[in-house]
Amino acid sequence: MTCVQKLEALRKLMAKQNIDAYIITAADPHISEYLPAHYKTIPFASGFTGSAGTLVITRDFAGLWTDSRYFTQAEKQLSGSGYELVKLKVPHTPEYIDWLHQVLAKGATVGFNHQLITVALATALKDNLQQHEISIKNVDFINEIWIDRVGLPEEKAFLIGEEAAGLSISAKIDQVKAALKINQADYHLISTLDDIAWLFNLRGNDVDYNPVVLSFALISPHETKLFIDQEKLAQHDIDTLNQQGVVLHPYNGVLEALAALPENADVFIDPKRTCFGLYQQLSENAKVISGINPSTYLKSLKNEMEINHIRKAMVYDGVALTKFFKWIEEHLGKEKISEWSASQKLEALRAEHRSFAGLSFNTIAGYNANGALPHYSVTPESDQEILGDGLFLVDSGGQYLYGTTDITRVIPIGNCSSTQSNDYTLVLKGLIEGSKLIFPATTKGYQIDAVCRKPLWDYAINYGHGTGHGIGFFLNVHEGPQSISSANVDVAFKPGMVTSIEPGIYRLGSHGVRIENLVLCKPYTSTEFGDFLAFETLTLCFIDTSIINKSLLESHQLTWLNQYNQMVFDQLQAVLSPEEAAWLKEKCKAI
């Protein structure tokens, strides 16, 4: 079926069940960022493949609500689909709720799959719509029309040892139980796959780019239940879990387990990371305690063992990136190199290391105008040969045993304009200012965000995405609770957090610049004014200096840049061939 035919089929089902509006979310029952193929409902229905968006269908309108990162992509992919692009004014905001108020009459019914929406969003929908005498209903029309829908993944899973994770499973569970005691909770439901992976030292291949396993966990002071397809696990891993006090149950058994909890149980859930369908299994008399999963905080604070492994992964990644950029420089003009072939080459170079476990996200390789799309994904139709003059942006990352990387670099191709040079230098200034920041221990991400943006604001330039996100330990490339963005996230930075810093400038139709490193938050000093923290840069890849406009850099920024490039050379030269080391030395030469 075409997207138009699917839309017609959905409207027939809506009419049959008296549904006036149907909402399709980009989610699974675990509220994952990257979805198993079984849950990619928005690409199936509309053809839009971006990672953020919501479809809303009424009897006479169908729209995709998404943010500025995907406007250009959505306009192309929605063409002829029957869906229109609705541009969000504020990212990550369900603005379609107010729209539903305006277009639906009193007594109308809005349907959506309760398994694919968070408690927080479903509650907001329910409360807001009820004020206008509009009701909600649990329906799943997608499953009725998706004839060849793939099943749930059956990939094998495995445990990582304490020598890699730094803590045993039982020790981590004890930390979570301590948090439950503080919150006076009898039970704690965990749905998010990276939280579960961290807690049980569990890794797998059920989701592209994220080494996680479909599972749920239910924890009480006296028992820890893990709901998972046991066929995924080897017997020795099952034995290890049992020895650590974990009781295994079938994956779908979580619904029955929640329904069987005592009626007046105190249950701790994260409303932004738990689906509404699970929440509804609880007794009406249950007391729900809301908050961020304790494991989300705990896994953000990397221990010394994890940090040591991450440092090794940065070396592996730095070697691959050095070889990649050397290859581009030496082969450009001698053979055809496109965005797609360059992406494939970089993945192959990463895969040369025995600890490589896959990409941490789909590589963004954009030349000139494609680089101006922050979340560009090359397709056979959009693939552009890297030829002529301009800028080539590469945002990529790898999963290693054990470590996760995420890095963006921009290199010049041929001659660059003064605007491109200035943009590159201003973005670099933003990266440097954030990287060398010394800040009080109470500092939140939105405060750091302003520091990184100021060099761009000075020229009335801004960018539409956040400046940084947390990074997992051989886990999700995007994790919380910390972030660096303008959003008022009430989470202070703590020692042990690994975060990206990635300012950018995007000129549609021309070029894009983004430079990204990962940094480790560390104690800096204590004075009469309190404790202060600082960042240590972990990423090991040279920053190209050939197109910098030195007149825009202050002396302390130039010093940081030269010291950083020297550090990159010092840490990588021993693991490169003499020819590669000589090439890198030239790239890292002080300016």
C-alpha positions in Angstrom: 0.0 0.0 0.0 1.1 3.6 -0.6 1.0 6.1 2.2 -2.2 7.6 0.8 -3.8 4.1 0.8 -2.7 3.5 4.3 -4.2 6.9 5.4 -7.5 5.9 3.7 -7.5 2.6 5.5 -6.8 4.3 8.9 -9.7 6.7 8.3 -12.1 3.8 7.6 -11.1 2.2 10.9 -11.5 5.5 12.7 -15.0 5.9 11.2 -15.9 2.3 12.2 -15.0 2.9 15.8 -16.2 6.5 16.0 -12.7 7.9 16.5 -12.5 11.6 15.5 -8.7 11.9 15.8 -5.9 9.3 15.8 -2.5 10.0 17.2 0.6 8.0 16.1 3.7 8.5 18.3 7.3 7.7 17.6 7.8 5.3 20.5 7.7 1.7 21.8 6.6 0.4 25.2 10.1 1.3 26.5 9.9 4.9 25.3 13.1 4.3 23.3 14.8 6.9 21.0 15.8 4.3 18.4 13.0 1.8 17.8 13.0 -1.9 16.8 11.6 -2.3 13.3 8.3 -3.6 14.7 7.6 -0.2 16.2 8.6 2.1 13.4 5.0 3.1 12.9 5.5 6.7 11.6 7.8 5.6 8.7 5.3 2.9 7.9 2.3 5.3 7.9 3.8 8.4 6.4 7.3 7.7 4.9 8.9 10.2 7.4 12.1 8.6 8.9 13.2 11.3 11.4 13.6 10.3 15.0 11.2 12.9 16.4 7.6 13.6 15.3 4.0 12.8 15.9 1.2 12.1 13.3 -2.3 13.3 14.0 -5.1 12.2 11.7 -8.6 13.6 11.6 -11.4 12.9 9.1 -10.2 15.8 6.9 -6.6 16.5 7.8 -3.4 14.5 8.4 -0.3 16.2 9.7 3.2 15.5 11.0 4.3 17.7 14.0 8.1 18.0 14.2 10.8 20.4 15.0 13.2 22.5 12.9 15.8 19.8 12.7 13.5 17.9 10.3 11.7 20.6 8.3 13.6 20.1 5.1 13.6 16.3 5.4 9.9 16.1 6.3 8.9 18.3 3.3 10.6 16.0 1.0 9.5 12.7 2.5 5.9 13.7 3.0 5.4 14.8 -0.6 2.5 12.9 -2.0 1.9 11.0 1.3 -1.4 12.7 2.2 0.3 14.2 5.3 1.2 17.9 5.8 4.2 19.2 7.7 3.2 21.2 10.9 6.2 23.1 12.2 6.6 23.1 15.9 7.3 26.5 17.4 8.9 24.9 20.5 10.7 21.6 20.1 9.6 18.6 22.1 6.2 20.2 22.9 2.8 18.5 22.1 1.4 21.6 20.4 -1.1 19.4 18.6 -3.1 19.2 21.8 -4.2 22.8 21.5 -4.9 22.2 17.8 -7.2 19.3 18.7 -9.1 21.6 21.0 -9.7 23.9 18.1 -10.8 21.4 15.4 -12.7 18.8 17.5 -16.3 19.3 18.7 -17.4 18.5 22.2 -18.1 14.8 22.7 -15.4 13.8 20.2 -13.0 10.9 20.8 -9.2 10.8 20.4 -7.6 7.4 20.0 -4.0 6.3 20.4 -2.1 3.2 21.4 -1.6 3.4 25.2 1.5 1.2 24.9 3.3 3.8 22.8 2.9 7.0 24.8 4.4 8.1 28.1 2.4 8.5 31.2 3.3 12.2 31.3 2.1 12.8 27.7 -1.0 10.6 28.0 -2.0 12.3 31.2 -1.5 15.8 29.7 -3.7 14.7 26.7 -6.4 13.3 28.9 -6.6 16.2 31.3 -6.5 18.9 28.5 -9.0 17.2 26.3 -11.4 16.4 29.1 -11.6 20.2 29.8 -13.1 20.4 26.3 -15.4 17.4 26.9 -13.2 15.3 24.6 -12.5 11.7 25.6 -9.6 9.3 24.9 -9.6 5.7 23.8 -6.9 2.9 23.6 -6.8 1.8 19.9 -4.1 0.3 17.7 -5.1 0.8 14.1 -1.6 0.5 12.7 -1.4 -3.2 13.6 -4.6 -3.9 11.7 -3.3 -2.5 8.4 0.4 -3.5 8.7 0.1 -6.9 7.0 3.8 -7.7 6.7 4.8 -6.3 10.1 8.0 -7.8 11.4 8.0 -9.5 14.8 9.9 -8.5 17.9 13.7 -8.9 17.7 15.2 -12.3 18.8 18.8 -11.3 19.0 21.1 -12.9 21.6 22.0 -10.9 24.7 25.0 -11.2 27.1 26.3 -9.9 30.4 29.4 -7.8 30.8 31.6 -8.6 33.7 32.2 -6.6 36.9 35.8 -6.0 35.6 34.3 -4.0 32.7 31.3 -2.4 34.5 33.1 -1.5 37.7 30.2 -2.7 39.9 28.4 -6.0 40.3 24.7 -6.4 39.5 23.8 -6.9 43.1 25.7 -3.7 44.1 23.8 -1.7 41.5 20.5 -3.1 42.7 21.4 -2.2 46.3 21.9 1.4 45.1 18.5 1.5 43.5 16.9 -0.1 46.6 18.5 2.6 48.7 16.9 5.2 46.5 13.5 3.5 46.9 13.8 3.6 50.6 14.5 7.4 50.5 11.4 7.8 48.3 9.3 5.5 50.6 8.4 3.3 47.7 7.4 -0.4 47.9 8.0 -1.1 44.2 9.9 0.4 41.3 9.0 -0.3 37.6 11.8 0.3 35.1 10.9 0.3 31.4 13.8 2.1 29.7 16.2 -0.3 28.1 19.4 1.5 28.8 18.5 1.8 32.5 17.9 -2.0 32.6 21.1 -2.7 30.6 23.1 -0.6 33.1 21.4 -2.1 36.2 21.9 -5.8 35.2 25.2 -5.4 33.3 23.2 -6.6 30.3 23.9 -5.8 26.6 22.3 -7.0 23.4 21.3 -6.2 19.8 17.6 -5.6 19.8 17.7 -1.9 18.8 19.9 -0.4 16.1 22.8 1.6 17.5 21.9 0.9 21.1 23.3 -2.3 22.7 20.1 -3.0 24.7 17.6 -5.9 25.2 13.8 -5.7 25.2 13.0 -6.1 28.9 11.3 -4.7 32.0 12.3 -4.7 35.6 10.3 -4.6 38.8 12.2 -4.0 42.1 11.1 -4.2 45.7 13.1 -4.2 48.9 12.9 -8.0 48.9 12.9 -9.1 45.3 14.2 -8.1 41.9 12.3 -9.3 38.8 13.7 -9.1 35.2 11.1 -9.7 32.5 13.0 -10.9 29.4 12.9 -13.6 26.7 15.2 -16.1 28.4 16.0 -17.7 25.0 18.2 -14.6 24.4 20.5 -15.5 27.3 23.2 -18.2 27.6 22.8 -20.5 30.6 25.9 -19.2 32.4 24.4 -15.6 32.2 21.1 -16.9 33.6 23.0 -18.5 36.4 24.9 -15.3 37.1 21.7 -13.3 37.3 20.2 -15.8 39.7 23.3 -15.7 41.9 23.0 -11.9 42.0 19.5 -12.2 43.3 17.6 -11.6 40.1 14.5 -13.7 39.3 13.7 -14.1 35.6 10.2 -13.9 34.2 8.8 -14.0 30.6 8.9 -10.6 28.8 5.2 -10.2 28.6 4.7 -11.2 32.2 5.2 -7.6 33.3 1.5 -6.8 32.7 0.3 -9.6 35.0 2.9 -8.7 37.6 1.8 -5.1 37.8 -1.9 -6.1 38.0 -1.0 -8.4 40.9 0.6 -5.8 43.1 -1.1 -5.0 46.3 -4.0 -2.5 45.8 -2.5 0.1 48.1 1.2 -0.4 47.0 3.5 2.7 46.8 5.0 2.4 43.2 7.8 4.6 42.0 7.7 5.3 38.2 9.3 7.7 35.9 6.3 9.3 34.0 8.5 10.4 31.1 10.1 7.0 30.7 7.1 4.7 31.4 4.3 3.9 28.9 0.7 4.7 29.8 -0.4 1.1 29.1 1.8 -0.3 31.9 0.7 2.5 34.3 -2.9 1.5 33.7 -2.2 -2.0 35.1 -1.8 -0.5 38.6 -4.7 -0.5 41.0 -6.7 2.7 41.3 -5.8 2.7 45.0 -2.0 2.4 44.3 0.0 5.4 45.3 2.2 6.5 42.4 5.5 8.2 43.3 6.8 10.1 40.3 10.4 11.0 39.6 13.4 10.3 37.4 14.5 6.6 37.6 17.3 6.3 40.2 19.3 4.3 37.7 19.2 7.2 35.3 21.2 9.3 37.8 23.4 6.4 38.8 24.5 5.4 35.3 25.3 9.0 34.4 28.1 9.0 37.0 30.8 6.9 35.4 33.0 5.1 37.8 36.8 4.9 37.4 36.6 1.5 35.7 34.2 2.8 33.1 36.2 6.0 32.6 39.4 3.9 32.0 37.6 1.9 29.4 36.1 5.0 27.7 39.6 6.5 27.4 40.7 3.3 25.5 37.7 3.6 23.2 38.6 7.1 22.4 42.0 5.9 21.3 40.4 3.3 19.0 38.1 5.9 17.6 40.9 8.4 17.1 42.9 5.9 15.1 40.0 5.2 12.8 39.2 8.9 12.3 42.9 9.7 11.6 43.0 7.0 8.9 39.7 8.2 7.5 40.6 11.9 7.1 44.0 10.9 5.7 42.2 8.6 3.2 39.9 11.4 2.1 42.8 13.9 1.6 44.9 11.4 -0.4 42.1 9.9 -2.6 39.9 12.9 -3.3 40.1 13.7 -7.0 41.7 10.3 -7.7 38.6 8.3 -7.2 34.9 9.1 -6.7 34.1 9.8 -3.1 30.5 10.5 -2.1 28.7 11.1 1.2 27.6 7.5 1.2 31.0 5.9 0.3 32.7 8.1 2.9 30.3 6.9 5.6 30.9 3.3 4.6 34.7 3.8 4.6 34.6 5.3 8.1 32.5 2.4 9.5 34.9 -0.1 7.9 37.9 1.6 9.5 36.2 1.6 12.9 35.4 -2.1 12.4 39.1 -2.9 12.1 39.4 -2.8 15.8 38.5 -6.1 17.5 36.4 -4.3 20.2 34.1 -2.6 17.7 30.5 -3.5 18.3 28.7 -1.3 15.7 27.8 2.3 15.1 26.4 4.4 17.9 24.0 6.2 15.5 23.5 6.6 11.8 26.5 8.6 10.4 25.6 12.1 9.3 27.9 12.9 6.4 26.9 16.1 4.7 28.7 18.0 2.0 27.9 21.7 1.6 24.1 22.2 1.5 23.5 18.8 3.1 25.8 19.7 6.0 23.2 22.5 6.8 20.7 19.8 7.8 21.6 18.9 11.5 20.1 15.4 11.3 20.8 14.7 7.6 20.7 11.0 6.6 22.2 10.2 3.2 20.0 8.2 0.8 20.7 7.0 -2.7 18.7 9.9 -4.0 20.4 12.6 -1.9 24.0 11.2 -2.0 26.3 13.9 -3.2 29.8 13.5 -4.6 32.5 15.3 -2.6 33.9 17.4 -5.3 34.8 21.1 -5.9 34.9 23.7 -3.1 33.2 23.7 0.2 32.8 22.0 3.6 32.3 18.4 4.5 30.6 17.7 7.9 30.9 14.2 9.4 29.0 13.5 12.7 29.6 9.8 13.6 30.2 7.5 16.5 31.1 3.9 17.5 30.1 1.3 20.1 33.2 -0.4 21.5 33.7 -3.0 24.2 33.6 -0.9 26.3 32.8 2.6 25.4 30.6 4.8 23.3 31.8 7.6 21.1 30.2 10.6 19.3 32.2 13.2 17.4 31.7 15.8 14.7 34.4 17.3 12.5 34.3 19.6 9.5 37.0 19.6 6.9 37.6 21.9 3.9 37.3 20.6 0.4 39.1 22.8 -2.1 38.7 26.5 -1.5 36.4 27.9 1.2 34.7 31.3 1.4 35.3 33.9 4.1 31.8 33.2 5.4 32.6 29.5 5.8 35.9 30.3 7.5 34.3 32.7 9.9 31.4 30.3 10.7 33.9 27.5 11.3 36.0 29.7 13.7 32.9 31.0 15.6 31.7 27.4 16.2 35.2 26.4 17.3 35.1 29.3 19.8 31.9 28.0 21.2 33.4 24.6 21.6 36.5 26.0 23.3 34.6 28.2 25.7 32.4 25.3 26.9 35.4 22.9 27.1 37.6 25.2 29.2 34.8 26.4 31.5 35.3 26.3 35.3 32.0 26.4 37.1 30.3 26.0 40.5 29.1 22.5 41.5 25.5 23.7 41.4 25.7 24.6 37.7 22.9 23.4 35.4 23.1 22.7 31.6 21.3 25.8 30.5 23.9 27.9 32.1 26.7 26.1 30.3 24.6 26.3 27.1 24.7 30.2 27.2 28.5 30.2 27.5 28.9 28.0 24.4 26.5 30.1 22.4 27.9 33.5 23.3 30.6 33.6 20.6 27.8 33.1 18.1 25.4 35.4 19.7 28.0 38.2 19.5 27.4 38.0 15.7 23.6 37.5 16.0 23.9 33.8 15.1 22.2 30.9 16.8 21.4 27.2 16.2 18.2 25.3 16.8 19.4 22.2 18.7 20.9 21.6 22.1 24.6 22.1 22.8 25.2 18.7 24.5 23.8 15.4 25.7 24.9 12.7 28.1 26.7 9.7 26.7 26.3 6.1 27.9 29.0 3.6 28.7 28.8 1.1 25.9 25.1 2.1 25.9 22.9 4.8 24.3 24.7 7.7 22.6 22.0 10.0 24.1 21.3 9.6 27.8 20.3 11.8 30.7 19.6 13.2 33.1 22.0 16.0 32.3 22.0 18.0 29.1 23.4 21.3 27.8 20.6 23.2 26.2 18.3 26.2 26.7 15.7 23.9 28.3 15.2 24.5 32.0 16.4 21.0 33.1 16.9 21.1 36.8 19.9 18.7 36.9 23.3 19.9 38.1 26.4 18.6 36.6 28.3 16.1 38.7 31.8 14.5 38.5 31.7 11.4 36.4 29.2 12.7 33.8 30.3 12.4 30.2 28.6 14.9 27.9 29.0 16.2 24.4 29.7 19.8 23.5 28.5 20.5 19.9 27.7 24.1 18.8 26.9 24.7 15.2 26.0 27.1 12.4 23.7 26.1 9.6 23.1 28.2 6.4 20.4 26.5 4.4 21.3 25.8 0.8 24.9 26.6 1.5 26.8 24.8 4.3 26.8 23.7 7.9 29.4 23.7 10.6 29.4 21.6 13.8 32.4 20.7 15.9 31.8 18.1 18.7 33.9 16.6 21.5 33.0 14.5 24.5 34.0 15.9 27.9 34.2 14.4 31.4 33.1 16.4 34.3 35.7 16.4 37.1 36.3 18.2 40.4 38.5 21.3 39.9 39.0 23.0 43.3 37.3 24.1 46.5 37.5 27.6 47.8 35.7 29.8 50.3 33.1 30.2 47.6 32.3 26.5 47.3 33.2 23.5 45.1 34.1 24.1 41.5 34.1 21.7 38.6 35.7 21.6 35.1 35.7 19.5 32.0 38.4 17.2 30.6 38.1 16.6 26.9 38.1 12.9 26.1 37.7 12.9 22.3 40.9 12.3 20.4 40.8 13.6 16.8 42.6 16.7 15.4 40.6 19.8 14.8 41.4 21.2 11.3 43.2 24.5 11.5 43.6 25.3 7.8 40.5 27.4 7.4 40.5 29.1 10.8 40.2 32.9 10.8 42.9 33.6 13.5 41.7 37.2 13.9 38.5 35.9 15.5 40.3 33.8 18.1 41.5 35.2 21.4 45.0 34.2 22.7 43.6 31.8 25.4 41.4 30.1 22.7 44.4 29.7 20.4 46.4 28.2 23.3 43.6 25.7 24.1 43.4 24.7 20.4 47.1 24.1 20.1 47.3 22.2 23.4 44.4 20.0 22.3 45.8 19.1 19.0 49.2 18.4 20.6 47.4 16.1 23.1 45.7 14.2 20.2 49.1 13.6 18.5 50.8 12.6 21.8 48.1 10.0 22.6 47.7 8.5 19.1 51.1 8.5 17.6 52.2 5.3 19.2 49.3 3.3 17.8 49.6 4.7 14.3 52.0 3.6 11.5 55.0 5.9 11.0 53.3 7.3 7.8 50.0 8.0 9.6 51.8 9.6 12.6 53.7 11.9 10.3 50.5 12.9 8.6 48.8 13.5 11.9 51.7 15.5 13.2 51.3 18.0 10.4 47.6 18.3 11.1 48.3 18.9 14.8 51.0 21.6 14.2 50.5 24.7 16.3 49.2 27.8 14.6 
